[in-house]
Amino acid sequence: MKSNKDFFQKVYEVVKLIPPGRVSSYGLIARYIGSPGSSRVVGYAMNVSHKFLDIPAHRVVNRVGILTGKHHFSGINLMKDLLESEGVKITNNTVLNFEKIVWDPSKELN
């Protein structure tokens, strides 16, 4: 069985590819790396990534565009502020036009 470290590294490699102004979801990333039932573990990877690594964790949201990881950033509005600085519109902690700006690595990288 592979360690979480190996899994987390695969997640980080994909997340680094999300373009500014776009977002992806935990589930889309999990599916792309071959673990479709592991979206929660992708979330765990995001929870620690922004504290230690140069990973754009703010670009990863839940499957409907809600900023579910915002509590793991320094300051409750940092995730929102980072996304908005890239041109992503947020209302009530949800990405507006999510379906238009979502970045699916399975479609973008293959």
C-alpha angles and dihedrals in degrees: 000000000000120000126247086248091064091045092047091050091054089050092050092050090056096042091053087062096057104111121234110266093032133089135204133195134241090244096050090052093046091050092049094054091049100259105100094170094053104080091122091056089051085056091052089052090051092048092064101028100080092051096059111012140050093251121139093230090159088074093064117086136159124282094276098040102265117148094236094158096055094106091064093063126085103266121013094255100046095097091049092045093050092050093046090050086060093051098262112142116224128190124176090352091303129114110244115227089012093166090056098050101033112123113215109193090201089064100032100045103037 
